[in-house]
């Protein structure tokens, strides 16, 4: 690496003028021959991506295609039926949102809907939340809230903050219709509404797979409408399906612009010239920074309040896609790429100190938004708050580079639906390319399924414990484990019983949480 930084900047800057996006990789310290060494691997990644978009079975575990790219380019879907269904669903979403906004679909009390509650988890919540936050304006047509966890206190706080329950529309999102967190949120919301003399079914919309438990519930209870979730769209890549488009459209966001931005970015990221393909460049930089083994963390630093939730969205997209134990040949590789982030200049007062002077176990992606987004105020002669923000970004880049730390910078003109769509497409494609470079399947999630199964097993143990305690008498955790023939789970049983006793669902002979001799009874 012998050229000056300015020369590297001019040589390696990737500019996508029509979407007003650029990627600067000049502050990543790859050698001059890096791209020639990676020519064959990235060529294979281009081949793999082309096959993916053509409709090959890209998720062999579930024997499914992976087609989130068709959501913004329906004409590329492998069959006319799929293409027509995508087009029709988007049209139905826009028509439904318009009918709600213009009062052709009314709340049960005969008034226009004013508030929106979205119930989902993971990919059915993170994307919609980020979009709702990033693109919210004072002109929003509906006030949006989210239930995205199974925390009773969090559920209660969210429901209590909804201003107008009588004109509340509820959207429930679950592909299978049996996701526990989403089901719990739905039941909690239904009970809360019942306590106010209202019925969830009269104001509910489902986004789910055809024939799922949720689909059947919506039909049997007479919900307002259902929209499809397709098995060829994974949760973490579902933002431009009904999952993200319906809440956005109801909020009043221009979903045509959102999809158009993604489609325009896809055109750039289909280029087989890596130097002109920002997603390929980003994937190559991930490979360079981590030695293709996830040895360093990716820190996302967006210098814009509206992008606060972007790092959380990317955590799922990247970590769920790339965190795999096995490669495509069945070899144990334990791959992954850890993602975290905050926002500038908050990060300046949070963890930039460690980034600059601490352990060198990361690389940074800055996101620079050029437009103020609001009328500037002079805080010093000829200086605005936006100038400070931009100065902190450029200053932090420089300080990190001088400290020997790698970074790249994505620059966009502004935050609007088209830009957000482009960012979604950019990172989705980078994940796909990187997965090919490291030879893993980005489109399944066996670890997630294992976690769900383990949680289900814990609940089964809890049920058995409560059944045993209902017979009467006092039993210690050891007694329960022995009675249930699961001594290997004695600690788990103790923790379950402690949790239940603290919440008043069973009684314990001691109130000391750390008394391991306590006995429990119903």
C-alpha positions in Angstrom: 0.0 0.0 0.0 2.2 2.8 -1.3 -0.2 5.5 -2.8 -1.3 8.5 -0.9 -4.7 8.6 0.8 -6.0 11.1 -1.7 -4.9 8.9 -4.6 -6.5 5.9 -2.9 -9.7 7.9 -2.4 -9.9 8.8 -6.1 -9.0 5.3 -7.2 -11.4 3.3 -5.0 -14.4 5.7 -4.5 -17.5 4.0 -5.9 -20.2 6.5 -6.9 -23.8 5.6 -7.8 -25.0 9.0 -9.0 -28.6 8.2 -9.8 -29.3 7.1 -6.2 -26.9 9.7 -4.7 -24.9 7.1 -2.8 -21.2 6.6 -2.7 -18.9 4.2 -0.9 -15.3 5.2 0.1 -13.1 2.2 1.0 -9.8 4.1 0.9 -9.3 4.0 4.6 -9.3 0.2 4.6 -5.7 -0.8 4.5 -5.8 -3.6 1.9 -2.7 -4.1 -0.3 -2.6 -3.1 -4.0 -2.9 -6.8 -5.1 -5.9 -7.6 -2.8 -8.5 -7.3 -5.6 -6.5 -9.5 -8.0 -6.3 -12.1 -5.3 -10.0 -12.0 -4.8 -11.0 -11.9 -8.5 -12.0 -15.6 -8.6 -13.9 -15.7 -5.3 -15.9 -12.6 -6.1 -16.6 -13.9 -9.6 -18.1 -17.0 -8.0 -20.1 -14.8 -5.7 -21.6 -13.0 -8.8 -22.5 -16.4 -10.2 -24.1 -17.5 -7.0 -26.1 -14.2 -6.8 -27.3 -14.6 -10.4 -28.5 -18.1 -9.6 -30.3 -16.9 -6.5 -32.2 -14.3 -8.4 -33.1 -16.8 -11.1 -34.9 -19.0 -8.6 -32.6 -21.8 -7.7 -33.2 -23.6 -4.4 -30.9 -21.4 -2.3 -32.2 -22.7 1.1 -31.6 -26.4 0.8 -32.6 -27.1 4.5 -36.1 -25.9 3.8 -36.0 -26.6 0.0 -37.0 -23.0 -0.7 -36.1 -20.3 -3.2 -34.8 -17.0 -1.8 -36.5 -14.2 -3.7 -36.5 -10.9 -1.7 -34.9 -9.2 -4.7 -38.1 -9.9 -6.7 -40.1 -7.8 -4.3 -38.8 -4.6 -6.0 -38.4 -6.1 -9.4 -41.3 -8.5 -9.9 -40.5 -9.0 -13.5 -37.4 -10.9 -12.4 -39.5 -13.6 -10.5 -39.1 -17.0 -12.1 -42.7 -17.5 -12.9 -45.5 -15.1 -14.1 -47.7 -16.3 -11.2 -45.1 -15.1 -8.7 -44.6 -11.8 -10.5 -48.3 -11.2 -10.7 -48.8 -12.0 -7.0 -46.1 -9.5 -6.0 -47.6 -6.8 -8.1 -51.1 -7.5 -6.9 -50.1 -7.5 -3.2 -48.3 -4.2 -3.5 -51.3 -2.7 -5.2 -53.6 -4.2 -2.5 -51.5 -2.6 0.2 -51.6 0.8 -1.4 -55.4 0.5 -1.9 -56.0 -0.6 1.6 -53.9 2.2 3.1 -55.7 4.7 0.9 -59.1 3.4 2.0 -58.1 3.7 5.7 -56.7 7.2 5.3 -59.8 8.4 3.3 -62.3 6.8 5.6 -63.7 4.1 3.3 -62.5 1.6 5.9 -63.6 2.8 9.3 -63.0 1.9 13.0 -65.9 0.0 14.7 -67.1 3.3 16.1 -67.5 4.7 12.6 -64.6 7.1 12.8 -61.3 7.2 10.9 -58.4 5.1 12.2 -55.8 7.3 13.9 -53.4 4.9 15.6 -51.6 1.8 14.5 -50.3 -1.0 16.6 -47.9 -3.5 14.9 -47.3 -6.8 16.7 -44.3 -8.9 15.5 -40.8 -10.1 16.5 -37.4 -10.1 14.8 -37.7 -9.5 11.1 -41.4 -8.8 11.5 -40.6 -5.9 13.8 -37.0 -4.6 13.4 -37.4 -3.5 9.8 -40.8 -1.9 10.2 -39.6 -0.1 13.4 -36.5 1.3 11.7 -38.5 2.5 8.7 -41.2 4.0 11.0 -38.5 5.9 12.9 -36.3 6.9 10.0 -39.1 8.2 7.8 -41.5 9.7 10.4 -42.6 13.3 9.8 -45.2 15.6 11.4 -47.4 14.7 8.4 -47.7 11.0 9.4 -51.2 9.8 8.7 -51.2 7.4 11.7 -49.3 7.2 15.0 -47.4 3.9 15.1 -46.6 1.7 18.1 -44.9 -1.7 18.2 -45.2 -4.8 20.4 -41.9 -6.6 19.6 -41.3 -8.7 22.8 -43.0 -10.9 25.3 -42.0 -8.7 28.3 -45.3 -8.1 30.3 -44.1 -4.7 31.5 -43.1 -3.6 28.0 -46.4 -4.7 26.6 -48.3 -2.8 29.3 -46.3 0.4 28.8 -46.9 0.3 25.0 -50.6 -0.3 25.3 -51.0 2.4 28.0 -49.4 4.9 25.7 -51.8 4.5 22.8 -53.8 7.7 22.7 -57.0 6.6 20.9 -57.9 3.0 21.5 -61.3 3.4 19.8 -59.7 4.3 16.5 -56.8 1.8 16.8 -55.9 -0.5 13.9 -53.9 -3.6 14.8 -51.5 -5.4 12.4 -50.3 -8.8 13.5 -47.3 -10.2 11.6 -46.2 -13.9 11.8 -45.4 -16.2 8.9 -46.3 -19.4 10.8 -48.9 -17.8 13.0 -47.4 -19.7 16.0 -44.4 -17.5 16.9 -44.7 -17.3 20.7 -43.7 -13.7 21.2 -46.2 -12.5 18.5 -49.0 -14.7 19.8 -48.4 -13.5 23.4 -48.5 -9.9 22.2 -51.7 -10.5 20.3 -53.4 -12.2 23.2 -52.2 -9.4 25.6 -53.5 -6.7 23.3 -56.8 -8.5 22.9 -57.3 -8.8 26.7 -56.3 -5.2 27.1 -58.8 -4.0 24.5 -61.5 -6.3 26.1 -60.9 -4.5 29.5 -61.8 -1.3 27.7 -64.9 -2.8 26.1 -63.3 -3.2 22.7 -62.6 -6.3 20.4 -59.3 -6.9 18.6 -60.9 -8.9 15.8 -63.0 -5.9 14.7 -59.9 -3.8 14.1 -57.2 -6.4 13.2 -55.3 -7.2 10.0 -53.0 -10.2 9.6 -49.8 -10.6 7.6 -49.1 -14.3 7.5 -48.6 -17.4 5.4 -51.6 -18.9 3.7 -53.2 -21.6 5.8 -51.2 -20.7 8.9 -52.6 -20.7 12.4 -52.9 -16.9 12.2 -54.5 -17.0 8.8 -57.1 -19.4 10.2 -57.7 -17.3 13.3 -58.2 -14.2 11.1 -60.7 -16.0 8.9 -62.7 -17.6 11.8 -62.9 -14.3 13.8 -63.7 -12.1 10.8 -60.6 -9.9 10.8 -60.6 -6.9 8.4 -58.0 -8.3 6.0 -55.1 -10.6 5.5 -52.0 -10.0 3.4 -49.5 -12.8 2.4 -46.1 -13.8 3.6 -44.3 -16.0 1.2 -42.0 -18.9 2.2 -39.4 -17.6 -0.2 -38.9 -14.4 1.8 -37.0 -14.7 5.0 -37.9 -12.5 8.0 -34.7 -10.5 7.9 -35.2 -9.7 4.2 -38.9 -9.0 4.4 -39.0 -5.2 4.8 -40.1 -4.7 1.2 -42.8 -7.3 1.4 -46.2 -6.7 3.1 -44.3 -7.0 6.4 -42.7 -3.6 6.0 -44.8 -2.1 3.2 -48.2 -2.3 4.9 -47.2 -0.5 8.2 -45.2 2.0 6.2 -48.1 2.7 3.8 -50.5 3.1 6.7 -48.1 5.5 8.4 -48.1 7.5 5.2 -44.7 6.7 3.8 -44.2 6.5 0.0 -43.7 2.8 -0.5 -43.3 3.2 -4.3 -40.2 5.3 -3.6 -38.9 2.8 -1.0 -39.1 0.0 -3.6 -37.7 2.2 -6.4 -34.6 3.1 -4.3 -34.0 -0.6 -3.7 -34.5 -1.5 -7.3 -32.1 1.2 -8.5 -29.5 0.1 -6.0 -29.9 -3.5 -7.2 -29.0 -2.4 -10.7 -25.6 -1.1 -9.4 -25.0 -4.2 -7.3 -25.6 -6.6 -10.2 -22.6 -5.2 -11.9 -19.8 -7.8 -12.3 -17.2 -5.1 -12.1 -16.4 -5.1 -8.4 -14.9 -1.6 -8.5 -18.3 -0.2 -9.6 -20.4 -2.5 -7.3 -20.8 -1.0 -3.8 -22.2 -4.2 -2.3 -19.4 -6.3 -3.7 -16.8 -3.8 -2.5 -18.4 -3.9 1.0 -18.4 -7.7 1.1 -14.7 -7.7 0.0 -13.9 -5.2 2.7 -15.6 -7.4 5.3 -13.5 -10.3 4.0 -10.3 -8.3 4.2 -11.0 -6.9 7.7 -12.0 -10.2 9.3 -9.6 -12.5 7.3 -12.8 -14.1 6.1 -13.3 -15.6 9.6 -15.2 -12.9 11.5 -12.1 -12.0 13.5 -13.2 -8.3 13.8 -16.5 -6.6 14.7 -18.4 -4.3 12.3 -19.2 -1.0 14.0 -22.0 1.0 12.3 -21.8 4.7 12.9 -24.6 6.6 11.2 -24.4 10.4 11.8 -28.1 11.0 11.8 -30.8 10.6 14.5 -33.2 9.1 12.0 -30.8 6.2 11.6 -30.5 5.3 15.3 -32.2 1.9 14.8 -30.2 1.1 11.6 -27.6 -0.8 13.6 -30.2 -2.9 15.3 -31.8 -3.8 11.9 -28.4 -4.7 10.5 -27.6 -6.8 13.5 -30.3 -9.2 12.5 -29.7 -9.0 8.8 -26.0 -9.7 9.1 -25.6 -11.8 12.2 -28.5 -14.1 11.6 -27.4 -14.6 8.0 -23.7 -15.1 8.6 -23.5 -16.7 12.1 -23.2 -20.4 11.1 -21.5 -23.4 12.6 -21.2 -25.3 9.3 -20.1 -24.3 5.8 -21.9 -25.6 2.7 -19.8 -28.8 2.7 -20.7 -29.6 6.3 -17.4 -28.6 7.8 -17.4 -26.9 11.2 -16.3 -23.3 10.7 -18.2 -21.2 13.3 -18.5 -18.2 11.0 -20.1 -14.8 11.7 -19.7 -11.1 11.8 -20.6 -9.2 15.0 -22.4 -5.9 14.5 -23.0 -3.1 16.9 -23.4 0.7 16.7 -24.9 3.9 18.0 -25.2 7.2 16.2 -23.0 10.2 15.8 -22.1 12.2 17.6 -23.5 10.3 20.6 -20.9 7.6 20.0 -18.2 10.4 20.4 -19.2 10.4 24.1 -19.8 6.7 24.4 -17.2 4.4 22.9 -15.1 6.2 20.4 -12.4 6.4 23.1 -12.0 2.6 22.9 -12.3 2.6 19.1 -9.4 5.1 19.0 -7.1 3.8 21.8 -8.4 0.4 22.8 -8.2 -3.1 21.4 -8.1 -3.2 17.6 -10.8 -5.8 17.1 -13.2 -3.9 14.8 -13.7 -1.9 11.6 -16.1 0.9 11.1 -18.7 1.9 8.6 -19.6 5.5 8.8 -22.8 6.7 7.2 -22.6 10.4 6.2 -25.9 12.2 5.4 -25.2 15.4 3.6 -28.5 17.4 3.8 -29.4 19.0 7.1 -33.0 17.8 6.9 -34.2 20.9 8.8 -33.6 24.7 8.7 -30.1 25.4 10.1 -29.5 27.6 13.2 -26.3 29.5 13.7 -24.7 28.5 17.0 -21.5 30.3 16.3 -20.6 32.8 13.5 -21.2 30.9 10.2 -21.5 27.5 12.1 -24.6 25.3 12.5 -25.3 22.2 14.6 -25.1 20.2 11.3 -21.6 21.6 10.8 -20.6 20.2 14.2 -22.1 16.8 13.3 -20.3 16.6 10.0 -17.1 17.8 11.7 -17.3 15.1 14.3 -17.8 12.5 11.5 -14.8 13.6 9.5 -12.7 14.2 12.7 -13.5 10.7 14.0 -12.6 9.1 10.7 -9.3 10.9 10.7 -8.5 10.1 14.4 -9.3 6.4 13.7 -7.1 6.3 10.6 -4.3 8.0 12.4 -4.6 5.4 15.1 -4.3 2.6 12.6 -8.0 1.6 12.6 -9.8 0.7 9.4 -13.0 2.4 8.2 -15.2 2.9 5.2 -17.8 5.5 4.6 -21.2 5.4 2.9 -22.4 8.8 1.8 -26.0 9.6 0.9 -27.6 12.9 0.0 -30.5 12.8 2.4 -32.8 10.5 4.3 -36.0 9.8 2.3 -37.8 6.7 1.2 -35.7 6.2 -1.9 -32.4 6.4 0.1 -33.7 4.0 2.8 -34.7 1.5 0.0 -31.2 1.8 -1.4 -29.6 1.1 1.9 -31.7 -1.9 2.5 -30.8 -3.3 -0.9 -27.1 -2.5 -0.5 -26.7 -4.4 2.7 -28.9 -7.3 1.6 -26.7 -7.8 -1.4 -23.4 -7.4 0.6 -24.6 -10.2 2.9 -25.3 -12.5 0.0 -21.9 -11.8 -1.6 -20.0 -12.3 1.7 -21.8 -15.5 2.4 -20.5 -16.8 -0.9 -17.0 -15.6 -0.2 -16.9 -17.6 3.1 -18.9 -20.6 1.6 -21.9 -20.6 4.0 -25.7 -20.6 3.7 -26.9 -17.1 4.5 -30.6 -18.0 4.2 -31.3 -20.5 7.0 -31.1 -20.1 10.8 -30.6 -23.4 12.6 -29.4 -21.6 15.7 -32.6 -19.7 16.0 -34.6 -22.8 15.7 -32.5 -24.5 18.3 -33.1 -21.6 20.7 -36.9 -21.8 20.1 -36.9 -25.6 20.8 -34.9 -25.1 24.0 -37.3 -22.4 25.2 -40.2 -24.7 24.5 -38.6 -27.5 26.5 -38.2 -25.1 29.5 -41.9 -24.2 29.4 -42.7 -27.9 29.3 -40.6 -28.5 32.5 -42.4 -25.5 34.2 -45.8 -27.1 33.4 -44.7 -30.4 34.8 -43.4 -28.7 38.0 -46.7 -26.8 38.5 -48.7 -30.0 38.0 -46.5 -31.8 40.6 -46.9 -28.9 43.1 -50.6 -28.9 42.6 -50.8 -32.3 44.3 -50.0 -30.6 47.6 -47.1 -30.5 50.1 -43.8 -28.9 50.0 -41.0 -29.8 47.6 -37.5 -28.5 47.1 -36.0 -28.0 43.7 -34.1 -31.3 44.2 -37.3 -33.0 45.3 -39.1 -31.8 42.1 -36.2 -32.8 39.9 -36.2 -36.3 41.4 -40.0 -36.6 41.2 -39.9 -35.6 37.6 -36.9 -37.8 36.8 -34.9 -34.9 35.5 -32.0 -34.4 38.0 -29.9 -33.0 35.2 -32.3 -30.0 35.2 -32.2 -29.3 38.9 -30.7 -25.8 38.5 -33.2 -25.0 35.8 -36.1 -26.1 38.0 -34.7 -24.0 40.9 -34.6 -21.0 38.7 -38.1 -21.6 37.3 -39.5 -22.0 40.9 -37.7 -18.9 42.1 -39.1 -16.9 39.2 -42.7 -18.2 39.9 -42.4 -17.5 43.6 -41.2 -13.9 43.1 -44.2 -13.3 40.9 -46.6 -14.8 43.5 -47.7 -17.8 41.4 -46.3 -20.3 44.0 -45.2 -19.9 47.6 -41.7 -20.5 49.1 -40.8 -21.1 52.7 -38.0 -18.5 52.4 -38.1 -15.1 50.8 -34.3 -15.1 50.3 -33.7 -15.4 46.5 -30.3 -17.0 47.2 -31.5 -19.6 49.7 -30.8 -22.9 47.9 -32.5 -24.9 50.6 -35.9 -23.2 50.1 -39.0 -25.4 49.6 -41.8 -24.6 47.3 -45.6 -25.3 47.5 -48.6 -24.2 45.6 
